[in-house]
Amino acid sequence: MSVPTIDDLRVKLCYICREEEDASSPSPREWTHPCKCTLIAHESCLLSWIQTAQSNSSSEASKNALKCPQCKTPYELESDFDRYLVGKVLKAAAAALQKGNWVLGLGGNVLLLAVLPTATVGAVGICTGAVMTRYGAWAVKQFFGEKLYNTILPPDKPWPWTAYFNLFFIPLDLLINEFFPAKLKFGFFSFVFGGFSGLTLISALLDWPITQPWSSKSSLSIGTRTGSRPLWPPSPFSAVFFLIPITRHFYLRLRKRALKWVLGPDPARFLLGYYYDVVRGEVRREEREGNEDRDRRRRDGDGDRDEDGDGGDGNFVVRIRAEANGDEQEAEDEEVNAEDPAARVIVREGEVGGIRWEFRHEVRVERDNGDDGDQQEQEQAPEPHDPNPEPNAPQNENRDENENPNVDPNPPPNPNPNANQNANQNANQNANENRDQDRDRERDRDTTLTVHTSTIGRRIAGALLVPLVARIMGGLLLRLANSDPSSAKWIPIEIRMGLDRSIDWFRVFLGLAPVRRQYTLASANVGLGLGLGSFNAASIRSKLNESLSALWKSEPSGFGTKLGAGLRDVLSFLLTGGGRGGLGNNQDPVWWRNTVGFGAWIVLKDAISLLNLYLLRKEFEARRVKNRPFDANMSLDLRA
Amino acid sequence: MTSISSRRLAKELAEIHSEGCPVGIELVKADDFTCWWFTIEVMGESLYQGEKFTLQFRFDSGYPISSPAVQFVVTDGKQAPIHPHVYSNGHICASILGNEWSPVLSVVAVCVTLQSMLASCKEKQRPVDNDRYIRHAPDNPKKTQFHYDDDTV
């Protein structure tokens, strides 16, 4: 006689929902027998119970949910997702990224521990100042290219005092830009992609040329500027004040959406569930990452922690609340939170797939919400048998949920909560600190999920490496722009044509001279004869510039005379070529290439991170409770 | 459409009606699927001989995934038992109502557990921190995180 399985039972009774099912009238719902005793359940009920217990409870309760309440056999979860090769490849990529992040974090921490304290000691203050100035000079060199650097800061001439001043502030500026919440920042600090601030660029390119006694070859000739200068690439000024802010705004919105989509309908359940499963290893799984990886994640998770949100490097906040709020209300909600000192915050955090998340159960004064059971209050219990309603310790201090679970013991009531998630890249977490002074009787639970893309160490190192990354990425873009698909004979001619054209456009975009390859013309005529040969990016570029210049010229003629030549010149200086530092038209726009490169770097990093998260979620969702056969000796009511 | 919680509560209620409650436990009211009342009495030798307490269950839509909110009724002249795990406002510190809640438990199972908790009591006294707790206690006992350390009392 074979071992009976769950399919052999005559009547099935789910121990969770207590629904019965007769073998003669089967329903499409999956059943599972996950342990060694007679308890069986709907798989969906069981997963719901496990995941709910994990996502909202103390570690104690989640442990209890992961074993049979009767025979105490641990449940085993398995996921089919690991088997997909694509998942593995991308996981490897994500692991590499994580490794890089880890190294960055290490560097930043070393800096944090070694360099910053020294900076506070007055005796070496001057030395630090020198280091910072040197860093500033290095940053300028990386970002603007050697040629421009040598023009701005000639190695053989004394630098103006403003140069030292500006260089000194470059590292500070980068760090301020990285760490201050965007809301606290003054205007242009937060403008540029994650790092290079308007102040830096402006000081680099506007300030110095004016105060610098220039040599004749790089004379600053504002008056002759109008109309004679190409309008693309944009000047640093217009890039910093118009182009980058706009791009940044739309990019952040896009990324927010992407994150929301990637985290799925129930981010809390996913992240906390995954954390319990994989990172803490409470569930045995068939195929898991190595322990090393797991340990490192845990270390990372327990280590440093950043407290503020910044729009730049991207912390995402996903707000989960019981009330049905529109997505658009998040700003308003934040205001309410910020002004509400009566709230208390419970924090749990961990790291999944290279991103760090922080989970806050925020307990607040109850509002108009009749659903009593949906609210839970977390109380800290420092003494034995003490349901202490007055936790004195600041909740934020309590970060180690392994040792001191500071979360409520009750599984949340609703297995499928209609939670609203609002993702918000600007966490403004500072407002959430120290919420626990005041209490009220009735509370409303408000759960916030913050997703940090990096730790504090990483962010310090990351901020200081911005110029280098920008240069490397800019260099890659240059290589791409210089690549010549026309020589790759194995590519069909049509595609080569297309590639050529795209590369020409790409060169225009980067501010490089697009005139290359006579080949393009010839092959166009030979290959297609469709008049493609008449395409000439150079002529398009000059036409573009002509028309834009005409537009620009026409304007001052209208009111420019009233404004006076001086003001017109200044405007022209700022908006057209001025930002190029009066260095002539043929200056290689290294800084522009590097800016674009840095933007590409951010996009790439985010894309990998999000993709990885997406794959992890897919894996998580593919989890199943492992089904076991019954013991052959068990007395069961089997169907004939 | 009936929810999982009300379908399950309906089953439990039908069982109570057909099979009756265990000795010492009586259903007082179960008019809906949000609040049930039971009386609970310790049978045989115990410190609570002759005393009858009223137990209130409150269910939310997540039951049985989420535990019921269980407490003794202390209004209308009713009293909570004097027990080291029972606060004077009726709140009960019992692990099965929190950390150790499992959907395999039922309303009757909870009643029986609480009955035996009372039956095994050695000394009638309030929890040490009773006064402090009830000053700040939330209305719903589920909002309190109890620390369960003592299974013997």
HADDOCK unambig.tbl for C-alpha pairs under 7 A between the chains (distance, minus, plus):
assign (segid A and resid 15 and name CA) (segid B and resid 103 and name CA) 6.99 0.50 0.50
assign (segid A and resid 15 and name CA) (segid B and resid 104 and name CA) 5.48 0.50 0.50
assign (segid A and resid 16 and name CA) (segid B and resid 64 and name CA) 6.74 0.50 0.50
assign (segid A and resid 16 and name CA) (segid B and resid 103 and name CA) 5.05 0.50 0.50
assign (segid A and resid 16 and name CA) (segid B and resid 104 and name CA) 5.89 0.50 0.50
assign (segid A and resid 17 and name CA) (segid B and resid 4 and name CA) 6.41 0.50 0.50
assign (segid A and resid 17 and name CA) (segid B and resid 8 and name CA) 5.94 0.50 0.50
assign (segid A and resid 18 and name CA) (segid B and resid 8 and name CA) 6.09 0.50 0.50
assign (segid A and resid 49 and name CA) (segid B and resid 65 and name CA) 5.64 0.50 0.50
assign (segid A and resid 60 and name CA) (segid B and resid 99 and name CA) 6.29 0.50 0.50
assign (segid A and resid 61 and name CA) (segid B and resid 99 and name CA) 4.50 0.50 0.50
assign (segid A and resid 61 and name CA) (segid B and resid 100 and name CA) 6.27 0.50 0.50
assign (segid A and resid 64 and name CA) (segid B and resid 100 and name CA) 6.54 0.50 0.50
assign (segid A and resid 69 and name CA) (segid B and resid 102 and name CA) 6.65 0.50 0.50
assign (segid A and resid 69 and name CA) (segid B and resid 104 and name CA) 7.00 0.50 0.50
assign (segid A and resid 373 and name CA) (segid B and resid 60 and name CA) 5.06 0.50 0.50
assign (segid A and resid 376 and name CA) (segid B and resid 142 and name CA) 6.29 0.50 0.50
assign (segid A and resid 376 and name CA) (segid B and resid 143 and name CA) 4.36 0.50 0.50
assign (segid A and resid 377 and name CA) (segid B and resid 143 and name CA) 3.79 0.50 0.50
assign (segid A and resid 377 and name CA) (segid B and resid 144 and name CA) 5.82 0.50 0.50
assign (segid A and resid 378 and name CA) (segid B and resid 143 and name CA) 6.09 0.50 0.50
assign (segid A and resid 378 and name CA) (segid B and resid 144 and name CA) 6.04 0.50 0.50
assign (segid A and resid 378 and name CA) (segid B and resid 145 and name CA) 5.71 0.50 0.50
assign (segid A and resid 379 and name CA) (segid B and resid 144 and name CA) 5.66 0.50 0.50
assign (segid A and resid 379 and name CA) (segid B and resid 145 and name CA) 4.90 0.50 0.50
assign (segid A and resid 380 and name CA) (segid B and resid 145 and name CA) 6.61 0.50 0.50
assign (segid A and resid 381 and name CA) (segid B and resid 145 and name CA) 6.95 0.50 0.50
assign (segid A and resid 381 and name CA) (segid B and resid 146 and name CA) 6.69 0.50 0.50
assign (segid A and resid 381 and name CA) (segid B and resid 147 and name CA) 5.94 0.50 0.50
assign (segid A and resid 384 and name CA) (segid B and resid 147 and name CA) 6.08 0.50 0.50
assign (segid A and resid 384 and name CA) (segid B and resid 149 and name CA) 6.26 0.50 0.50
assign (segid A and resid 385 and name CA) (segid B and resid 146 and name CA) 6.65 0.50 0.50
assign (segid A and resid 385 and name CA) (segid B and resid 147 and name CA) 4.83 0.50 0.50
assign (segid A and resid 385 and name CA) (segid B and resid 148 and name CA) 5.77 0.50 0.50
assign (segid A and resid 385 and name CA) (segid B and resid 149 and name CA) 6.10 0.50 0.50
assign (segid A and resid 386 and name CA) (segid B and resid 129 and name CA) 6.80 0.50 0.50
assign (segid A and resid 386 and name CA) (segid B and resid 146 and name CA) 6.35 0.50 0.50
assign (segid A and resid 386 and name CA) (segid B and resid 147 and name CA) 5.89 0.50 0.50
assign (segid A and resid 387 and name CA) (segid B and resid 133 and name CA) 6.75 0.50 0.50
assign (segid A and resid 387 and name CA) (segid B and resid 144 and name CA) 6.38 0.50 0.50
assign (segid A and resid 387 and name CA) (segid B and resid 145 and name CA) 5.88 0.50 0.50
assign (segid A and resid 387 and name CA) (segid B and resid 146 and name CA) 4.53 0.50 0.50
assign (segid A and resid 387 and name CA) (segid B and resid 147 and name CA) 6.29 0.50 0.50
assign (segid A and resid 388 and name CA) (segid B and resid 133 and name CA) 6.41 0.50 0.50
assign (segid A and resid 389 and name CA) (segid B and resid 133 and name CA) 6.22 0.50 0.50
assign (segid A and resid 389 and name CA) (segid B and resid 136 and name CA) 5.83 0.50 0.50
assign (segid A and resid 389 and name CA) (segid B and resid 137 and name CA) 6.37 0.50 0.50
assign (segid A and resid 408 and name CA) (segid B and resid 145 and name CA) 5.56 0.50 0.50
assign (segid A and resid 409 and name CA) (segid B and resid 98 and name CA) 5.28 0.50 0.50
assign (segid A and resid 409 and name CA) (segid B and resid 99 and name CA) 4.91 0.50 0.50
assign (segid A and resid 409 and name CA) (segid B and resid 145 and name CA) 6.12 0.50 0.50
assign (segid A and resid 410 and name CA) (segid B and resid 66 and name CA) 6.96 0.50 0.50
assign (segid A and resid 410 and name CA) (segid B and resid 67 and name CA) 6.87 0.50 0.50
assign (segid A and resid 410 and name CA) (segid B and resid 98 and name CA) 5.00 0.50 0.50
assign (segid A and resid 410 and name CA) (segid B and resid 99 and name CA) 6.08 0.50 0.50
assign (segid A and resid 410 and name CA) (segid B and resid 142 and name CA) 6.84 0.50 0.50
assign (segid A and resid 411 and name CA) (segid B and resid 66 and name CA) 5.20 0.50 0.50
assign (segid A and resid 411 and name CA) (segid B and resid 67 and name CA) 6.99 0.50 0.50
assign (segid A and resid 412 and name CA) (segid B and resid 66 and name CA) 5.45 0.50 0.50
assign (segid A and resid 413 and name CA) (segid B and resid 60 and name CA) 6.38 0.50 0.50
assign (segid A and resid 413 and name CA) (segid B and resid 61 and name CA) 6.48 0.50 0.50
assign (segid A and resid 413 and name CA) (segid B and resid 62 and name CA) 3.80 0.50 0.50
assign (segid A and resid 413 and name CA) (segid B and resid 63 and name CA) 6.20 0.50 0.50
assign (segid A and resid 413 and name CA) (segid B and resid 65 and name CA) 6.17 0.50 0.50
assign (segid A and resid 413 and name CA) (segid B and resid 66 and name CA) 4.01 0.50 0.50
assign (segid A and resid 414 and name CA) (segid B and resid 61 and name CA) 6.27 0.50 0.50
assign (segid A and resid 414 and name CA) (segid B and resid 62 and name CA) 4.01 0.50 0.50
assign (segid A and resid 414 and name CA) (segid B and resid 66 and name CA) 6.92 0.50 0.50
assign (segid A and resid 415 and name CA) (segid B and resid 62 and name CA) 6.09 0.50 0.50
assign (segid A and resid 415 and name CA) (segid B and resid 65 and name CA) 6.67 0.50 0.50
assign (segid A and resid 441 and name CA) (segid B and resid 136 and name CA) 6.83 0.50 0.50
assign (segid A and resid 441 and name CA) (segid B and resid 137 and name CA) 6.91 0.50 0.50
assign (segid A and resid 441 and name CA) (segid B and resid 138 and name CA) 4.98 0.50 0.50
assign (segid A and resid 441 and name CA) (segid B and resid 139 and name CA) 6.96 0.50 0.50
assign (segid A and resid 442 and name CA) (segid B and resid 138 and name CA) 6.11 0.50 0.50
assign (segid A and resid 442 and name CA) (segid B and resid 139 and name CA) 6.89 0.50 0.50
